[in-house]
Amino acid sequence: MERLEQRLQIARKALQTLSALVDEEKTDLVRDAAIQRFEYSFEAVWKAAQRFLVDIEGTQAGSPKRVIRESRLVELLDEESARRSLAMTDDRNLTVHTYNEALADAIFDRLPGYAQLMEDWLSSMEKRWVENLQQREESNSPTAQPVEGESGTESEGLAADE
């Protein structure tokens, strides 16, 4: 659980750095920096989802696309978000393995949508994680104990004696 919390925090911080750039005026420097931030934000979010699936859902998934599909199955993503996340994965793979200025411009233009998509995915995980923690606390908390001398059997015994 501690590792999940750590992954969620890392993903949140990474995504904040991307969000800080997506609305900036496009220059070569801003574009390239935003794409770099997209790459590490994507890595942080899918790895947080991977840890979430293990810790909360008990599911193993080894690749970003498998994590996205599993996230859809456990309703962290809806159908459309899962489809867009798979396309985002393809774009992330292109940015890591190829450099083409026209492609970089096209991906930069998609970054606001990708940032929002990752924000929604991460928020969904954070919400479910908090709910899970609350459920665990409730199930681990001791139930209300009767005050000494007020157990049901003793009260019944007293009533019978009267």
C-alpha positions as CSV (number, residue, x, y, z in Angstrom):
1,M,0.0,0.0,0.0
2,E,2.8,2.4,0.8
3,R,4.3,1.8,-2.7
4,L,0.9,2.7,-4.2
5,E,0.8,5.9,-2.3
6,Q,4.3,6.7,-3.4
7,R,3.4,6.0,-7.1
8,L,0.3,8.1,-6.9
9,Q,2.3,11.0,-5.5
10,I,5.0,10.7,-8.1
11,A,2.4,10.6,-10.9
12,R,0.6,13.7,-9.4
13,K,3.9,15.7,-9.4
14,A,4.9,14.6,-12.9
15,L,1.5,15.5,-14.2
16,Q,1.6,18.9,-12.6
17,T,4.8,19.6,-14.5
18,L,3.2,18.7,-17.8
19,S,0.1,20.7,-17.1
20,A,2.3,23.8,-16.4
21,L,3.4,23.7,-20.1
22,V,0.5,22.5,-22.2
23,D,-1.1,25.9,-22.4
24,E,2.1,27.8,-23.2
25,E,2.7,29.3,-26.6
26,K,4.4,26.8,-28.8
27,T,8.0,27.4,-29.5
28,D,10.5,24.6,-30.3
29,L,11.8,24.8,-26.7
30,V,8.3,24.6,-25.1
31,R,7.2,21.9,-27.5
32,D,10.3,19.7,-26.8
33,A,10.1,20.3,-23.0
34,A,6.3,19.5,-23.0
35,I,6.9,16.3,-24.9
36,Q,9.6,15.3,-22.5
37,R,7.3,16.0,-19.6
38,F,4.5,14.0,-21.4
39,E,6.9,11.0,-21.7
40,Y,7.7,10.9,-18.0
41,S,4.2,11.8,-16.9
42,F,2.8,8.9,-19.0
43,E,5.4,6.6,-17.4
44,A,4.5,7.7,-13.9
45,V,0.7,7.4,-14.4
46,W,0.7,4.0,-16.1
47,K,3.1,2.7,-13.4
48,A,0.8,4.1,-10.7
49,A,-2.1,2.3,-12.4
50,Q,0.0,-0.9,-12.6
51,R,0.6,-0.7,-8.8
52,F,-3.1,0.1,-8.2
53,L,-4.1,-2.9,-10.1
54,V,-1.8,-5.2,-8.0
55,D,-2.6,-3.6,-4.6
56,I,-6.3,-2.8,-4.9
57,E,-7.6,-5.2,-7.6
58,G,-5.2,-8.1,-7.3
59,T,-4.5,-8.0,-11.0
60,Q,-1.1,-8.2,-12.7
61,A,-0.4,-6.3,-16.0
62,G,3.1,-5.9,-17.4
63,S,2.7,-3.4,-20.2
64,P,1.1,0.0,-20.6
65,K,-1.5,-1.2,-23.0
66,R,-2.4,-4.2,-20.7
67,V,-2.6,-1.8,-17.7
68,I,-5.0,0.4,-19.8
69,R,-7.2,-2.6,-20.7
70,E,-7.3,-3.8,-17.1
71,S,-8.0,-0.2,-15.9
72,R,-11.0,-0.3,-18.2
73,L,-12.2,-3.7,-16.8
74,V,-12.1,-2.3,-13.2
75,E,-13.7,0.9,-14.4
76,L,-10.9,3.3,-13.7
77,L,-11.3,4.3,-17.4
78,D,-14.5,4.3,-19.5
79,E,-14.5,2.8,-23.0
80,E,-13.7,6.1,-24.8
81,S,-10.9,7.0,-22.3
82,A,-9.4,3.6,-22.7
83,R,-9.4,4.0,-26.5
84,R,-7.8,7.4,-26.2
85,S,-5.3,6.1,-23.7
86,L,-4.2,3.4,-26.1
87,A,-3.7,6.0,-28.8
88,M,-1.8,8.1,-26.2
89,T,0.5,5.1,-25.6
90,D,1.2,4.9,-29.4
91,D,2.1,8.6,-29.4
92,R,4.3,8.2,-26.4
93,N,6.1,5.3,-28.1
94,L,6.6,7.4,-31.2
95,T,8.1,10.2,-29.2
96,V,10.5,7.9,-27.4
97,H,11.7,6.0,-30.5
98,T,11.6,8.6,-33.3
99,Y,12.2,12.3,-33.8
100,N,10.3,14.0,-36.5
101,E,9.4,17.7,-36.2
102,A,6.0,17.3,-37.9
103,L,5.1,14.5,-35.5
104,A,6.4,16.5,-32.5
105,D,4.1,19.4,-33.5
106,A,1.1,17.1,-33.9
107,I,1.7,15.4,-30.5
108,F,2.2,18.8,-28.8
109,D,-1.2,19.8,-30.1
110,R,-2.7,16.7,-28.5
111,L,-1.0,17.2,-25.1
112,P,-3.8,19.2,-23.5
113,G,-6.2,16.3,-24.1
114,Y,-3.6,13.8,-23.0
115,A,-2.9,15.8,-19.8
116,Q,-6.6,15.8,-19.0
117,L,-7.0,12.1,-19.8
118,M,-4.1,11.3,-17.4
119,E,-5.6,13.7,-14.8
120,D,-8.9,11.9,-14.9
121,W,-7.3,8.4,-14.8
122,L,-5.1,9.5,-11.8
123,S,-8.0,11.1,-10.0
124,S,-10.0,7.9,-10.4
125,M,-7.2,5.9,-8.9
126,E,-6.8,8.4,-6.0
127,K,-10.5,8.4,-5.2
128,R,-10.7,4.6,-5.2
129,W,-7.5,4.3,-3.1
130,V,-9.0,6.6,-0.5
131,E,-12.2,4.7,-0.5
132,N,-10.2,1.4,-0.1
133,L,-8.3,2.9,2.9
134,Q,-11.5,4.0,4.5
135,Q,-13.1,0.5,4.1
136,R,-10.0,-1.1,5.6
137,E,-10.1,1.3,8.6
138,E,-13.8,0.5,9.1
139,S,-13.3,-3.2,8.9
140,N,-10.3,-3.0,11.3
141,S,-11.9,-0.7,13.9
142,P,-13.3,-2.4,16.9
143,T,-17.0,-2.6,17.2
144,A,-18.8,-0.7,20.0
145,Q,-18.2,-2.7,23.1
146,P,-21.0,-2.9,25.7
147,V,-20.3,-1.2,29.0
148,E,-19.4,-3.7,31.8
149,G,-22.6,-5.1,33.3
150,E,-24.7,-4.2,30.3
151,S,-24.3,-7.2,28.1
152,G,-27.4,-8.7,26.6
153,T,-27.3,-11.8,28.7
154,E,-26.9,-10.0,32.0
155,S,-29.7,-7.6,31.1
156,E,-31.9,-10.6,30.2
157,G,-31.0,-12.2,33.5
158,L,-31.9,-9.1,35.5
159,A,-35.2,-8.8,33.7
160,A,-36.0,-12.5,34.5
161,D,-35.1,-11.9,38.2
162,E,-37.5,-9.0,38.6
